[in-house]
Amino acid sequence: MQTIHLDIENDRFMKAMTKQQIADCAGVSVRTLLNWCKPYRQELARMGMTPGMRVLPPNIVKWMAERFCIDVPT
């Protein structure tokens, strides 16, 4: 089982963002962003992401930015 480390202290510098905003930062569509996330569904669910979420909390935004090398504004 993989351990998830949530760095709450550094998350305060990251803002909550919509899926559309993250996709725009990555230069892809929301559909492509969600396809990238498919292999990590369980991990993202443990972090609190649900399929219907529009606005993603800072910890998930940070995870996506680091995992997919996306430059997001802080």
mmCIF file as gemmi writes it, N, C-alpha and C atoms, coordinates in Angstrom:
data_model
loop_
_atom_site.group_PDB
_atom_site.id
_atom_site.type_symbol
_atom_site.label_atom_id
_atom_site.label_alt_id
_atom_site.label_comp_id
_atom_site.label_asym_id
_atom_site.label_entity_id
_atom_site.label_seq_id
_atom_site.pdbx_PDB_ins_code
_atom_site.Cartn_x
_atom_site.Cartn_y
_atom_site.Cartn_z
_atom_site.occupancy
_atom_site.B_iso_or_equiv
_atom_site.pdbx_formal_charge
_atom_site.auth_seq_id
_atom_site.auth_asym_id
_atom_site.pdbx_PDB_model_num
ATOM 1 N N . MET Axp A 1 ? 0.843 -1.178 0 1 0 ? 1 A 1
ATOM 2 C CA . MET Axp A 1 ? 0 0 0 1 0 ? 1 A 1
ATOM 3 C C . MET Axp A 1 ? 0.888 1.242 0 1 0 ? 1 A 1
ATOM 4 N N . GLN Axp A 2 ? 0.509 2.202 -0.808 1 0 ? 2 A 1
ATOM 5 C CA . GLN Axp A 2 ? 1.31 3.416 -0.954 1 0 ? 2 A 1
ATOM 6 C C . GLN Axp A 2 ? 0.89 4.451 0.082 1 0 ? 2 A 1
ATOM 7 N N . THR Axp A 3 ? 1.867 5.09 0.696 1 0 ? 3 A 1
ATOM 8 C CA . THR Axp A 3 ? 1.593 6.114 1.687 1 0 ? 3 A 1
ATOM 9 C C . THR Axp A 3 ? 1.496 7.47 0.994 1 0 ? 3 A 1
ATOM 10 N N . ILE Axp A 4 ? 0.476 8.235 1.367 1 0 ? 4 A 1
ATOM 11 C CA . ILE Axp A 4 ? 0.295 9.572 0.806 1 0 ? 4 A 1
ATOM 12 C C . ILE Axp A 4 ? 0.721 10.586 1.857 1 0 ? 4 A 1
ATOM 13 N N . HIS Axp A 5 ? 1.649 11.439 1.487 1 0 ? 5 A 1
ATOM 14 C CA . HIS Axp A 5 ? 2.11 12.484 2.398 1 0 ? 5 A 1
ATOM 15 C C . HIS Axp A 5 ? 1.435 13.786 1.997 1 0 ? 5 A 1
ATOM 16 N N . LEU Axp A 6 ? 0.665 14.346 2.913 1 0 ? 6 A 1
ATOM 17 C CA . LEU Axp A 6 ? 0.013 15.625 2.658 1 0 ? 6 A 1
ATOM 18 C C . LEU Axp A 6 ? 0.767 16.709 3.412 1 0 ? 6 A 1
ATOM 19 N N . ASP Axp A 7 ? 1.362 17.609 2.679 1 0 ? 7 A 1
ATOM 20 C CA . ASP Axp A 7 ? 2.122 18.697 3.278 1 0 ? 7 A 1
ATOM 21 C C . ASP Axp A 7 ? 1.2 19.903 3.438 1 0 ? 7 A 1
ATOM 22 N N . ILE Axp A 8 ? 0.433 19.9 4.524 1 0 ? 8 A 1
ATOM 23 C CA . ILE Axp A 8 ? -0.586 20.921 4.748 1 0 ? 8 A 1
ATOM 24 C C . ILE Axp A 8 ? 0.037 22.298 4.873 1 0 ? 8 A 1
ATOM 25 N N . GLU Axp A 9 ? 1.204 22.408 5.482 1 0 ? 9 A 1
ATOM 26 C CA . GLU Axp A 9 ? 1.828 23.714 5.678 1 0 ? 9 A 1
ATOM 27 C C . GLU Axp A 9 ? 2.135 24.398 4.354 1 0 ? 9 A 1
ATOM 28 N N . ASN Axp A 10 ? 2.636 23.659 3.375 1 0 ? 10 A 1
ATOM 29 C CA . ASN Axp A 10 ? 2.955 24.257 2.082 1 0 ? 10 A 1
ATOM 30 C C . ASN Axp A 10 ? 1.732 24.421 1.2 1 0 ? 10 A 1
ATOM 31 N N . ASP Axp A 11 ? 0.633 23.754 1.53 1 0 ? 11 A 1
ATOM 32 C CA . ASP Axp A 11 ? -0.59 23.878 0.746 1 0 ? 11 A 1
ATOM 33 C C . ASP Axp A 11 ? -1.202 25.266 0.88 1 0 ? 11 A 1
ATOM 34 N N . ARG Axp A 12 ? -0.891 25.956 1.953 1 0 ? 12 A 1
ATOM 35 C CA . ARG Axp A 12 ? -1.496 27.279 2.144 1 0 ? 12 A 1
ATOM 36 C C . ARG Axp A 12 ? -1.02 28.261 1.081 1 0 ? 12 A 1
ATOM 37 N N . PHE Axp A 13 ? 0.067 27.967 0.408 1 0 ? 13 A 1
ATOM 38 C CA . PHE Axp A 13 ? 0.556 28.831 -0.662 1 0 ? 13 A 1
ATOM 39 C C . PHE Axp A 13 ? -0.097 28.504 -2.001 1 0 ? 13 A 1
ATOM 40 N N . MET Axp A 14 ? -0.751 27.379 -2.08 1 0 ? 14 A 1
ATOM 41 C CA . MET Axp A 14 ? -1.431 26.967 -3.293 1 0 ? 14 A 1
ATOM 42 C C . MET Axp A 14 ? -2.897 27.337 -3.142 1 0 ? 14 A 1
ATOM 43 N N . LYS Axp A 15 ? -3.519 27.775 -4.228 1 0 ? 15 A 1
ATOM 44 C CA . LYS Axp A 15 ? -4.931 28.164 -4.182 1 0 ? 15 A 1
ATOM 45 C C . LYS Axp A 15 ? -5.804 27.054 -4.733 1 0 ? 15 A 1
ATOM 46 N N . ALA Axp A 16 ? -7.043 27.023 -4.261 1 0 ? 16 A 1
ATOM 47 C CA . ALA Axp A 16 ? -8.018 26.117 -4.839 1 0 ? 16 A 1
ATOM 48 C C . ALA Axp A 16 ? -8.26 26.572 -6.276 1 0 ? 16 A 1
ATOM 49 N N . MET Axp A 17 ? -8.443 25.627 -7.179 1 0 ? 17 A 1
ATOM 50 C CA . MET Axp A 17 ? -8.642 25.943 -8.588 1 0 ? 17 A 1
ATOM 51 C C . MET Axp A 17 ? -9.681 25.01 -9.179 1 0 ? 17 A 1
ATOM 52 N N . THR Axp A 18 ? -10.326 25.457 -10.246 1 0 ? 18 A 1
ATOM 53 C CA . THR Axp A 18 ? -11.247 24.585 -10.962 1 0 ? 18 A 1
ATOM 54 C C . THR Axp A 18 ? -10.444 23.664 -11.876 1 0 ? 18 A 1
ATOM 55 N N . LYS Axp A 19 ? -11.089 22.593 -12.312 1 0 ? 19 A 1
ATOM 56 C CA . LYS Axp A 19 ? -10.43 21.684 -13.26 1 0 ? 19 A 1
ATOM 57 C C . LYS Axp A 19 ? -10.081 22.432 -14.542 1 0 ? 19 A 1
ATOM 58 N N . GLN Axp A 20 ? -10.958 23.349 -14.947 1 0 ? 20 A 1
ATOM 59 C CA . GLN Axp A 20 ? -10.718 24.126 -16.165 1 0 ? 20 A 1
ATOM 60 C C . GLN Axp A 20 ? -9.47 24.995 -16.02 1 0 ? 20 A 1
ATOM 61 N N . GLN Axp A 21 ? -9.288 25.617 -14.865 1 0 ? 21 A 1
ATOM 62 C CA . GLN Axp A 21 ? -8.115 26.461 -14.645 1 0 ? 21 A 1
ATOM 63 C C . GLN Axp A 21 ? -6.83 25.635 -14.686 1 0 ? 21 A 1
ATOM 64 N N . ILE Axp A 22 ? -6.852 24.474 -14.075 1 0 ? 22 A 1
ATOM 65 C CA . ILE Axp A 22 ? -5.661 23.607 -14.092 1 0 ? 22 A 1
ATOM 66 C C . ILE Axp A 22 ? -5.374 23.139 -15.511 1 0 ? 22 A 1
ATOM 67 N N . ALA Axp A 23 ? -6.428 22.755 -16.231 1 0 ? 23 A 1
ATOM 68 C CA . ALA Axp A 23 ? -6.252 22.312 -17.62 1 0 ? 23 A 1
ATOM 69 C C . ALA Axp A 23 ? -5.689 23.444 -18.472 1 0 ? 23 A 1
ATOM 70 N N . ASP Axp A 24 ? -6.167 24.676 -18.264 1 0 ? 24 A 1
ATOM 71 C CA . ASP Axp A 24 ? -5.646 25.824 -19.01 1 0 ? 24 A 1
ATOM 72 C C . ASP Axp A 24 ? -4.163 26.035 -18.725 1 0 ? 24 A 1
ATOM 73 N N . CYS Axp A 25 ? -3.759 25.886 -17.473 1 0 ? 25 A 1
ATOM 74 C CA . CYS Axp A 25 ? -2.335 26.023 -17.112 1 0 ? 25 A 1
ATOM 75 C C . CYS Axp A 25 ? -1.486 24.952 -17.794 1 0 ? 25 A 1
ATOM 76 N N . ALA Axp A 26 ? -2.072 23.774 -17.976 1 0 ? 26 A 1
ATOM 77 C CA . ALA Axp A 26 ? -1.352 22.67 -18.621 1 0 ? 26 A 1
ATOM 78 C C . ALA Axp A 26 ? -1.414 22.751 -20.143 1 0 ? 26 A 1
ATOM 79 N N . GLY Axp A 27 ? -2.323 23.595 -20.659 1 0 ? 27 A 1
ATOM 80 C CA . GLY Axp A 27 ? -2.469 23.717 -22.107 1 0 ? 27 A 1
ATOM 81 C C . GLY Axp A 27 ? -3.225 22.558 -22.73 1 0 ? 27 A 1
ATOM 82 N N . VAL Axp A 28 ? -4.105 21.948 -21.944 1 0 ? 28 A 1
ATOM 83 C CA . VAL Axp A 28 ? -4.901 20.813 -22.431 1 0 ? 28 A 1
ATOM 84 C C . VAL Axp A 28 ? -6.365 21.039 -22.094 1 0 ? 28 A 1
ATOM 85 N N . SER Axp A 29 ? -7.229 20.151 -22.591 1 0 ? 29 A 1
ATOM 86 C CA . SER Axp A 29 ? -8.649 20.225 -22.257 1 0 ? 29 A 1
ATOM 87 C C . SER Axp A 29 ? -8.884 19.567 -20.891 1 0 ? 29 A 1
ATOM 88 N N . VAL Axp A 30 ? -10.041 19.842 -20.319 1 0 ? 30 A 1
ATOM 89 C CA . VAL Axp A 30 ? -10.403 19.205 -19.052 1 0 ? 30 A 1
ATOM 90 C C . VAL Axp A 30 ? -10.477 17.695 -19.245 1 0 ? 30 A 1
ATOM 91 N N . ARG Axp A 31 ? -10.987 17.272 -20.381 1 0 ? 31 A 1
ATOM 92 C CA . ARG Axp A 31 ? -11.088 15.836 -20.663 1 0 ? 31 A 1
ATOM 93 C C . ARG Axp A 31 ? -9.703 15.169 -20.637 1 0 ? 31 A 1
ATOM 94 N N . THR Axp A 32 ? -8.715 15.818 -21.254 1 0 ? 32 A 1
ATOM 95 C CA . THR Axp A 32 ? -7.357 15.273 -21.241 1 0 ? 32 A 1
ATOM 96 C C . THR Axp A 32 ? -6.802 15.235 -19.823 1 0 ? 32 A 1
ATOM 97 N N . LEU Axp A 33 ? -7.029 16.298 -19.057 1 0 ? 33 A 1
ATOM 98 C CA . LEU Axp A 33 ? -6.572 16.333 -17.664 1 0 ? 33 A 1
ATOM 99 C C . LEU Axp A 33 ? -7.174 15.164 -16.885 1 0 ? 33 A 1
ATOM 100 N N . LEU Axp A 34 ? -8.455 14.931 -17.058 1 0 ? 34 A 1
ATOM 101 C CA . LEU Axp A 34 ? -9.11 13.831 -16.353 1 0 ? 34 A 1
ATOM 102 C C . LEU Axp A 34 ? -8.594 12.472 -16.828 1 0 ? 34 A 1
ATOM 103 N N . ASN Axp A 35 ? -8.263 12.361 -18.103 1 0 ? 35 A 1
ATOM 104 C CA . ASN Axp A 35 ? -7.662 11.115 -18.602 1 0 ? 35 A 1
ATOM 105 C C . ASN Axp A 35 ? -6.296 10.885 -17.956 1 0 ? 35 A 1
ATOM 106 N N . TRP Axp A 36 ? -5.533 11.949 -17.761 1 0 ? 36 A 1
ATOM 107 C CA . TRP Axp A 36 ? -4.245 11.82 -17.078 1 0 ? 36 A 1
ATOM 108 C C . TRP Axp A 36 ? -4.447 11.319 -15.648 1 0 ? 36 A 1
ATOM 109 N N . CYS Axp A 37 ? -5.546 11.725 -15.023 1 0 ? 37 A 1
ATOM 110 C CA . CYS Axp A 37 ? -5.809 11.386 -13.629 1 0 ? 37 A 1
ATOM 111 C C . CYS Axp A 37 ? -6.349 9.971 -13.438 1 0 ? 37 A 1
ATOM 112 N N . LYS Axp A 38 ? -6.855 9.361 -14.498 1 0 ? 38 A 1
ATOM 113 C CA . LYS Axp A 38 ? -7.496 8.037 -14.376 1 0 ? 38 A 1
ATOM 114 C C . LYS Axp A 38 ? -6.64 7.001 -13.645 1 0 ? 38 A 1
ATOM 115 N N . PRO Axp A 39 ? -5.345 6.869 -13.954 1 0 ? 39 A 1
ATOM 116 C CA . PRO Axp A 39 ? -4.559 5.845 -13.243 1 0 ? 39 A 1
ATOM 117 C C . PRO Axp A 39 ? -4.39 6.14 -11.746 1 0 ? 39 A 1
ATOM 118 N N . TYR Axp A 40 ? -4.697 7.353 -11.333 1 0 ? 40 A 1
ATOM 119 C CA . TYR Axp A 40 ? -4.497 7.776 -9.945 1 0 ? 40 A 1
ATOM 120 C C . TYR Axp A 40 ? -5.823 7.998 -9.217 1 0 ? 40 A 1
ATOM 121 N N . ARG Axp A 41 ? -6.935 7.48 -9.75 1 0 ? 41 A 1
ATOM 122 C CA . ARG Axp A 41 ? -8.27 7.707 -9.162 1 0 ? 41 A 1
ATOM 123 C C . ARG Axp A 41 ? -8.331 7.361 -7.681 1 0 ? 41 A 1
ATOM 124 N N . GLN Axp A 42 ? -7.811 6.209 -7.31 1 0 ? 42 A 1
ATOM 125 C CA . GLN Axp A 42 ? -7.886 5.788 -5.9 1 0 ? 42 A 1
ATOM 126 C C . GLN Axp A 42 ? -7.068 6.72 -5.012 1 0 ? 42 A 1
ATOM 127 N N . GLU Axp A 43 ? -5.895 7.079 -5.466 1 0 ? 43 A 1
ATOM 128 C CA . GLU Axp A 43 ? -5.052 7.986 -4.687 1 0 ? 43 A 1
ATOM 129 C C . GLU Axp A 43 ? -5.734 9.343 -4.52 1 0 ? 43 A 1
ATOM 130 N N . LEU Axp A 44 ? -6.302 9.861 -5.6 1 0 ? 44 A 1
ATOM 131 C CA . LEU Axp A 44 ? -6.997 11.146 -5.536 1 0 ? 44 A 1
ATOM 132 C C . LEU Axp A 44 ? -8.246 11.054 -4.658 1 0 ? 44 A 1
ATOM 133 N N . ALA Axp A 45 ? -8.935 9.923 -4.686 1 0 ? 45 A 1
ATOM 134 C CA . ALA Axp A 45 ? -10.11 9.736 -3.829 1 0 ? 45 A 1
ATOM 135 C C . ALA Axp A 45 ? -9.71 9.761 -2.356 1 0 ? 45 A 1
ATOM 136 N N . ARG Axp A 46 ? -8.586 9.146 -2.026 1 0 ? 46 A 1
ATOM 137 C CA . ARG Axp A 46 ? -8.104 9.172 -0.639 1 0 ? 46 A 1
ATOM 138 C C . ARG Axp A 46 ? -7.733 10.584 -0.207 1 0 ? 46 A 1
ATOM 139 N N . MET Axp A 47 ? -7.365 11.413 -1.168 1 0 ? 47 A 1
ATOM 140 C CA . MET Axp A 47 ? -7.025 12.809 -0.863 1 0 ? 47 A 1
ATOM 141 C C . MET Axp A 47 ? -8.274 13.682 -0.779 1 0 ? 47 A 1
ATOM 142 N N . GLY Axp A 48 ? -9.426 13.134 -1.15 1 0 ? 48 A 1
ATOM 143 C CA . GLY Axp A 48 ? -10.67 13.871 -1.025 1 0 ? 48 A 1
ATOM 144 C C . GLY Axp A 48 ? -11.321 14.29 -2.325 1 0 ? 48 A 1
ATOM 145 N N . MET Axp A 49 ? -10.783 13.87 -3.467 1 0 ? 49 A 1
ATOM 146 C CA . MET Axp A 49 ? -11.365 14.249 -4.754 1 0 ? 49 A 1
ATOM 147 C C . MET Axp A 49 ? -12.5 13.305 -5.121 1 0 ? 49 A 1
ATOM 148 N N . THR Axp A 50 ? -13.638 13.902 -5.492 1 0 ? 50 A 1
ATOM 149 C CA . THR Axp A 50 ? -14.775 13.123 -5.965 1 0 ? 50 A 1
ATOM 150 C C . THR Axp A 50 ? -14.99 13.447 -7.442 1 0 ? 50 A 1
ATOM 151 N N . PRO Axp A 51 ? -15.629 12.561 -8.195 1 0 ? 51 A 1
ATOM 152 C CA . PRO Axp A 51 ? -15.801 12.789 -9.633 1 0 ? 51 A 1
ATOM 153 C C . PRO Axp A 51 ? -16.535 14.084 -9.985 1 0 ? 51 A 1
ATOM 154 N N . GLY Axp A 52 ? -17.477 14.51 -9.151 1 0 ? 52 A 1
ATOM 155 C CA . GLY Axp A 52 ? -18.256 15.704 -9.471 1 0 ? 52 A 1
ATOM 156 C C . GLY Axp A 52 ? -17.666 17.019 -9.004 1 0 ? 52 A 1
ATOM 157 N N . MET Axp A 53 ? -16.495 16.989 -8.403 1 0 ? 53 A 1
ATOM 158 C CA . MET Axp A 53 ? -15.9 18.232 -7.894 1 0 ? 53 A 1
ATOM 159 C C . MET Axp A 53 ? -15.57 19.189 -9.027 1 0 ? 53 A 1
ATOM 160 N N . ARG Axp A 54 ? -15.95 20.442 -8.873 1 0 ? 54 A 1
ATOM 161 C CA . ARG Axp A 54 ? -15.569 21.46 -9.846 1 0 ? 54 A 1
ATOM 162 C C . ARG Axp A 54 ? -14.346 22.215 -9.356 1 0 ? 54 A 1
ATOM 163 N N . VAL Axp A 55 ? -14.365 22.587 -8.08 1 0 ? 55 A 1
ATOM 164 C CA . VAL Axp A 55 ? -13.244 23.306 -7.488 1 0 ? 55 A 1
ATOM 165 C C . VAL Axp A 55 ? -12.431 22.313 -6.672 1 0 ? 55 A 1
ATOM 166 N N . LEU Axp A 56 ? -11.151 22.229 -6.983 1 0 ? 56 A 1
ATOM 167 C CA . LEU Axp A 56 ? -10.277 21.276 -6.301 1 0 ? 56 A 1
ATOM 168 C C . LEU Axp A 56 ? -9.527 21.984 -5.177 1 0 ? 56 A 1
ATOM 169 N N . PRO Axp A 57 ? -9.41 21.346 -4.018 1 0 ? 57 A 1
ATOM 170 C CA . PRO Axp A 57 ? -8.716 21.963 -2.886 1 0 ? 57 A 1
ATOM 171 C C . PRO Axp A 57 ? -7.214 22.084 -3.157 1 0 ? 57 A 1
ATOM 172 N N . PRO Axp A 58 ? -6.544 22.947 -2.404 1 0 ? 58 A 1
ATOM 173 C CA . PRO Axp A 58 ? -5.109 23.196 -2.632 1 0 ? 58 A 1
ATOM 174 C C . PRO Axp A 58 ? -4.23 21.955 -2.614 1 0 ? 58 A 1
ATOM 175 N N . ASN Axp A 59 ? -4.53 20.979 -1.755 1 0 ? 59 A 1
ATOM 176 C CA . ASN Axp A 59 ? -3.665 19.793 -1.701 1 0 ? 59 A 1
ATOM 177 C C . ASN Axp A 59 ? -3.738 18.992 -3.001 1 0 ? 59 A 1
ATOM 178 N N . ILE Axp A 60 ? -4.894 18.938 -3.633 1 0 ? 60 A 1
ATOM 179 C CA . ILE Axp A 60 ? -5.028 18.202 -4.893 1 0 ? 60 A 1
ATOM 180 C C . ILE Axp A 60 ? -4.426 19.006 -6.041 1 0 ? 60 A 1
ATOM 181 N N . VAL Axp A 61 ? -4.591 20.322 -6.022 1 0 ? 61 A 1
ATOM 182 C CA . VAL Axp A 61 ? -3.976 21.18 -7.041 1 0 ? 61 A 1
ATOM 183 C C . VAL Axp A 61 ? -2.458 21.009 -7.003 1 0 ? 61 A 1
ATOM 184 N N . LYS Axp A 62 ? -1.911 21.02 -5.791 1 0 ? 62 A 1
ATOM 185 C CA . LYS Axp A 62 ? -0.459 20.859 -5.638 1 0 ? 62 A 1
ATOM 186 C C . LYS Axp A 62 ? -0.012 19.488 -6.152 1 0 ? 62 A 1
ATOM 187 N N . TRP Axp A 63 ? -0.767 18.443 -5.816 1 0 ? 63 A 1
ATOM 188 C CA . TRP Axp A 63 ? -0.427 17.097 -6.256 1 0 ? 63 A 1
ATOM 189 C C . TRP Axp A 63 ? -0.417 17.014 -7.775 1 0 ? 63 A 1
ATOM 190 N N . MET Axp A 64 ? -1.466 17.548 -8.413 1 0 ? 64 A 1
ATOM 191 C CA . MET Axp A 64 ? -1.54 17.521 -9.882 1 0 ? 64 A 1
ATOM 192 C C . MET Axp A 64 ? -0.399 18.311 -10.507 1 0 ? 64 A 1
ATOM 193 N N . ALA Axp A 65 ? -0.101 19.466 -9.949 1 0 ? 65 A 1
ATOM 194 C CA . ALA Axp A 65 ? 0.969 20.3 -10.49 1 0 ? 65 A 1
ATOM 195 C C . ALA Axp A 65 ? 2.304 19.565 -10.426 1 0 ? 65 A 1
ATOM 196 N N . GLU Axp A 66 ? 2.552 18.892 -9.316 1 0 ? 66 A 1
ATOM 197 C CA . GLU Axp A 66 ? 3.815 18.164 -9.169 1 0 ? 66 A 1
ATOM 198 C C . GLU Axp A 66 ? 3.839 16.895 -10.024 1 0 ? 66 A 1
ATOM 199 N N . ARG Axp A 67 ? 2.753 16.158 -10.045 1 0 ? 67 A 1
ATOM 200 C CA . ARG Axp A 67 ? 2.7 14.886 -10.766 1 0 ? 67 A 1
ATOM 201 C C . ARG Axp A 67 ? 2.792 15.082 -12.275 1 0 ? 67 A 1
ATOM 202 N N . PHE Axp A 68 ? 2.094 16.118 -12.787 1 0 ? 68 A 1
ATOM 203 C CA . PHE Axp A 68 ? 2.02 16.322 -14.229 1 0 ? 68 A 1
ATOM 204 C C . PHE Axp A 68 ? 2.866 17.496 -14.716 1 0 ? 68 A 1
ATOM 205 N N . CYS Axp A 69 ? 3.726 18.033 -13.847 1 0 ? 69 A 1
ATOM 206 C CA . CYS Axp A 69 ? 4.638 19.139 -14.196 1 0 ? 69 A 1
ATOM 207 C C . CYS Axp A 69 ? 3.872 20.318 -14.804 1 0 ? 69 A 1
ATOM 208 N N . ILE Axp A 70 ? 2.881 20.79 -14.066 1 0 ? 70 A 1
ATOM 209 C CA . ILE Axp A 70 ? 2.073 21.919 -14.509 1 0 ? 70 A 1
ATOM 210 C C . ILE Axp A 70 ? 2.47 23.15 -13.712 1 0 ? 70 A 1
ATOM 211 N N . ASP Axp A 71 ? 2.729 24.242 -14.396 1 0 ? 71 A 1
ATOM 212 C CA . ASP Axp A 71 ? 3.037 25.501 -13.72 1 0 ? 71 A 1
ATOM 213 C C . ASP Axp A 71 ? 1.72 26.189 -13.392 1 0 ? 71 A 1
ATOM 214 N N . VAL Axp A 72 ? 1.392 26.214 -12.083 1 0 ? 72 A 1
ATOM 215 C CA . VAL Axp A 72 ? 0.171 26.88 -11.649 1 0 ? 72 A 1
ATOM 216 C C . VAL Axp A 72 ? 0.556 28.085 -10.798 1 0 ? 72 A 1
ATOM 217 N N . PRO Axp A 73 ? -0.243 29.152 -10.863 1 0 ? 73 A 1
ATOM 218 C CA . PRO Axp A 73 ? 0.063 30.32 -10.033 1 0 ? 73 A 1
ATOM 219 C C . PRO Axp A 73 ? -0.115 29.993 -8.557 1 0 ? 73 A 1
ATOM 220 N N . THR Axp A 74 ? 0.762 30.529 -7.735 1 0 ? 74 A 1
ATOM 221 C CA . THR Axp A 74 ? 0.675 30.284 -6.284 1 0 ? 74 A 1
ATOM 222 C C . THR Axp A 74 ? 0.157 31.495 -5.562 1 0 ? 74 A 1
